[in-house]
């Protein structure tokens, strides 16, 4: 495998001495920017290529994904909102993540949950300082109107707040990022009400070979 080839025009020459051998196919994936310092993942057919650069940037098939040093990660902000209205009332629940701080990243995975799925994603392990917000509310009109609102998360802490060191006593807080789109698709954490409560089953995660 050749890496860090300078940008330019190239030609491949195939030579045969005397007789023609078996047929073959030449493949390449040159979609990522030049001068990466680590090939994080290359599929056998070269259709998927994830490269990491010295400045911490990660690219997948030419798509900017993230920067592990926390630069230019605003697009990783994530929100899941549920809203249901009924007979003059409503129920809503919202989770959101912003100002993403990254502790580490995994190698590529396939991911499947009730909420989101991807056959080409990574797990982004969040770090202290990531901003998290949880809000739920209910309202019912009528002769005895009722309203409820809470910003208290599954760990009993008031939000909006930044992740603290003791939050990690309950496990990792993982943002799932799709490597094809560069977008966040799910939040696997005890802070996610749907997983913490058992309303939704835990996701299925498999590392790609």
N, C-alpha and C positions, 0 to 999 in steps of 0.2 A: 504494500500500500504506500502510495506517495502522499505526503502531506505538506502543507505550507508552500505550495507551488505558486509563484508570483502570478498576478493577473496578466493575461495576454492571450494570443492565439496559438493553439497547439494542433499538431497533426499526429495521428498514430499510424505507424507503418507496420505492415505484416509481411514477413518474408517466408518463403518456402523453398527448400532445396530439393529439386527434382520432382517429388510427388506431393500431392495435396493430402494433408492429414484429415483427421476428424473435424467436423464442423464445430464451431464455437461461437460464443457471443461475448462481445466486449461491452462492459457497462462502467459507468462512472456517475458520481454525484458531486457536482461542483457548485451547488446552490448556495452554500454558506460562504461568508466573507473569508478572504485569505488570512493566513498567519494565525490560526488557532493554535493553542498549546496543548489541547487535550481532545481526543475524539471520545466523547462520553458514550456514544452508541452508534454503531453502524449495522444495519440489518444485512443479512447475507445477500439479498438481491440489490442492495445499495439504494433502495427506495426511501429509507429512513436514515437520516444522518444528523446526529446531535453533536455540536462542537462547543467547547468552552474556551474562552479567551483570557489573556493575562489580566485584563481589567475587570474580570468577574462576569462578563456578559456570556449569555447562553443563546445559541441560535439552533434552530431545528429546520432543516431544509430551506434555509434562507429566511425563516421567520424569527424575528427577535422574540425571545421568550421572557427573559428576566436578567437581572444582575444580582449575583449573590452578595455583593457588597452594598446593596440597598439603593443603587442609582437607577433612575428611570423605571421604577416599578409601579407607577400609579395605575397602570392598566390591570394590575393584579387585584385591585379592589374588588370585593365580592359582596353580593347581597342576595339573600333569599327572603322573599316576602310571600306570606299567605294572607288572603283576605276572603272572607265568606260573609255574604249578607243574607238575612232571613227576616221576614215579617217585621220590618221596622227596626231591625237590629243588625249587628255585625260582630264578627270575631276576627282578629288579625294578629299575626305574629311575624316579627321581622328580625333577621340576623344580618349583621354587616361587619366587614373587616376592611380596614384601610391603614395607610401608613405602614405597609408590610415590612416587618423585620425578619430576615432570613437567618436561621441557624445553620441549616444544611439542606441538601437536596438529595433525592434518591436517583438511582438509575431508572430508565424508562419502565413503565408498567402498563398493564391493561387494568381498567377500573370499571366497576359496575355497582351501582346502588339504585335504590328506588327513584332517586332524584336525578342522577346524572350518570353518564357512562362515556368511556373513551377507550379505544384500543391502542392509544399512544399518548401516554401522559406521564407526569412525574409527580412525586410527593414533595412538597415544599414544607419543610419543618420550620414552623414559626418560632420567633425568638421573643424574649422580653421586650416590651415596648410597642408591639403591634396593637393598634387601636381596635377594640371590639365593642359592638353595641348590640344589645338584645332588648326588644320591646314587645310586650303583648298587651292587648286591650280588648274589651268587650263592651257592647252597648245594647240596651234593649229599651225601646220606647214603650209608651202605654201609661196606664193610670199609676203604675208604680215603676217609674223609669229606673234603670240600673246602669251604672258605668263603672268599669274597672280598668286600671292602667298600671303596669309595672315595668320597670327597667332593671329588675333583679334577674341575674342570669342563673344558670343551673347550679353554680357553686355558691349561690347566695350573696353575690357581690353586685353592687349598684353599677350600672353602665350608663353612659359610655365610659370606658376605662381602658387602660393599657395592660396588656398581659404582664403579670408579675411572676417572680421566681417560684412562689408557692403554687401557682397554677399548674406547674409541671410535675408536681407531686401526684397528680391525677392522670398523668400520661402525656403523650405528645399531642400537639395541636397542629394539624396538618391541612394545608391548603392543596387541593388537587388542581393541577394546571395542565390543560390540554396542549400537547406539543405541536399539534397541527395549526391551531388558531392562536396560541399564546395567551389564551384566556383562562381565568379561574372558573372551575365548574362545580366544586363542592368543598365542604369544610368538614373534615373527619376529626371530631374532637368531642370530649365530654361537655364542652360548651355548646355543642349543637343539640338543641332540645330534642330533635327527632331521634338521634342516636342515644342520647343520655336517658330518655324516657322509655325507649324500646318501641316507640310508635312505628319506627322504620327499622328493618334489620340492618346489621352492620354490613358495610360494602364488601365486595369480593375484590381482592387485589392479587395480581400475578405479575411477577417480574418477567420482562421479555428476554428471550435468549439471544 
